[in-house]
Amino acid sequence: MKKCLYIDCCIRRNESRTKQLAAAFFENLKGYEVKHLILEEEELKPLVGDFFFERQELLEKGELDHPRFDYAHEFAEADMVVMAAPFWDLNFPALLKIYIENISVDGITFGTSANGLVGLCKADNLIYFTTRGGIYKDSPLETADHYLSSFVPFFGFKKYTSIAADGMDIVGYDGVRSLNEAKEKAKQLALSLSE
């Protein structure tokens, strides 16, 4: 059975609208074993100080099988990667960026050649679910989509798909309708990808 890695950065947990959006996808996805990685429950650390230098030393020695790189191996070996995170400060919560720092490992998730970067990840699809308080579709202020879409060449994915519900916190705007429309898109995407 194919493997789907669900990277959950839904900070509000049970009240999370983004989690509801992702749930609409997973309720309709068939043929995948889903690994649900809840970032708040992981002991993620930013790459600073001794934690950074230990990583560099391991990379220089070529010790890519060290437990420090377990997240990277899991990411590289997934057949599908799904990220869910709310829109915060024009992007997503810092916790997701810390995770991305930890899985960006030369020789595991990407490589380098004379022609530049080479993606080494197995997954064809990177999918991102988010909910936004305002309306940021196609806005230069929405930087998460631009950043995550760059993972297609960087990690070797073939396709990036983003589904968002906008206007969730605008008084007088039908946020419920926006969320329901996004859930329907998520459902249809899951059905199209099901094995």
N, C-alpha and C positions, 0 to 999 in steps of 0.2 A: 504494500500500500504506500502511496506517495505521502510525503511529510510536509505539513504546513507549519511554519513557525509564526506564532501570533505574539507580537511584541506589544504588550499592553502598558501604555503610559497614561492611562485614564486616572488622573489624580483624585477626582471626586468619588471614585469607587462606585457605590451603588446608585448615587444620584447622577452619575455621569451620562450625559446625552451622547457623548462620543462612544461610550461603551454600548449604549443601546443601538447605535448605528452599526458597530462591529458585530453585535449579536444578530442583527438581521442578516448579515452575511453568513455567519457561521451556522445559523439555524438551517440554512439552505445549501450549504456546501456538502457534497457527498464524495466519498472515495479518497478522503485524506485523513491521515492521523494528525490531529492538531496538538502541538506543544504550546501551551499557554504560558508565556513568560511574563509575569507581572513585575515590572521593573521596581516598584516600591518595595517588593519583598526580596530583591536581590541585593547583595553587598557590593554595589557598584562604586568605584572610586574614580575621580578624575585623574588624568595622567599628569601628575605633578610630583616634585620631590623624589624621594626614594622609590615610590611606586613607578614613576616614569623611568628612572635609571635602571631598575631591575628589569623592566620590560626590554629596554634597549640592549642590555647585556645578554638576555636570552635570545634576542633576534640576531645579535652579532655571532653568537655561538651556534645559531641554527637550531635551537631547541624548541621547535614549533609544536612538539607534543606536550609541552609543559601545561599544567592545569590553568595557568594564566590565560591561555588561548582557547579554553573550552567554548566560550561564547562565540568566538570567531569560527571555530570548526562547525558548531551547530548552525550558525548563520550560512556558512558556505555550502553545507550539505543539504539544506532544506530545498524542497521542490517548489515551494511557494513561500513568500515572506509577506506578512501582513503587519502593518504598524497602525496603531490607533492612539491618537493624542489630541488633546484640545488645542485650540489656537490661543497661544499666550504670547504677549509682547511681540506681536508680528511674526511669530514662528511657532514653536512648540516648547513644552517645559524642558529645562536644562537637563533633566534626568535622561531624556531620550538622547540628547547630544553626548552625554557621558557614555551611554551604552554604545553609540556609534563609534566613539573614540576607541572603545575597548575591542570592537570587532573589526576595525580597520587595520588589518595586519598583513604586511607584505609577505607573500608566500602562502597565505591561506585564503583571504578574501579577494586580494588583488595581487598583481605582480607587475614587474617593470621589464621593458624590453628596449631595444634601440629605437623603437617607434613610439615609446611612451607607455602609458598604463595599459594593463591587460586585466580584465575582470575574470576572476576564478570561481565565482559562485555558480552553483548548479541551477538555481531557480530561474524560470522564465519570467515570472511575474512578481513585481513589487507593488503592493496595494497599500494605500494610505487612506485612513478614515479620520475625519476631523469635524468638529462643530465650532462655529465662530459666532461670537456675540453680535458683531456687526456684519455688514455686507462687504466682503473682500474678494469676491470672485473677479479674477482678471485684474486685481489691483496690484500696483508695484509695492504696496505695503505688506502684501502677503508673501513672505519669503520662504515659508516651509516647502511649498510646492516646487519652487525653483531649485532649492537645495536638494530635496529628495529625488527629483527627476534626474539630477546629475549622477545618481547612483547607477543608472542604466549603463553608461560606459564604464564607470569606475569599478563596479562590482561584477559587471557582465550580465546583468539582467537584459531580457529582450524587450520588456514592456513595463511602463509605470502607469498606474491608474490611481487617480485621486477622486474620492467622493466626499463632498462637504455639505453640511447644512448651514446656511448663512442666516443672519438676522435673528439669532436666537434670543437676544436680549434687547431688541429694539421695541420700545413701547408702541403698540398699535400695529406691529408687524406680526404676521401669522407664523410664529416660530414653530408651532406644532405642525403646520402644513409643510414647512420647509424640511423639518426632520423626517416626516413621513415620506416625502418625495425622495429624500436621500436614502431612506431605508429601502424603498422600492428599487432604487438603482442598485443598492448593495445586494438585494435579493436576486435581481436579474443577473448581476455579475457572477454571483455564486453559482447560479444555475448554469451559466455558460461555461464555467470552469470545472464543474463537477465531472468526476470520472464515471 
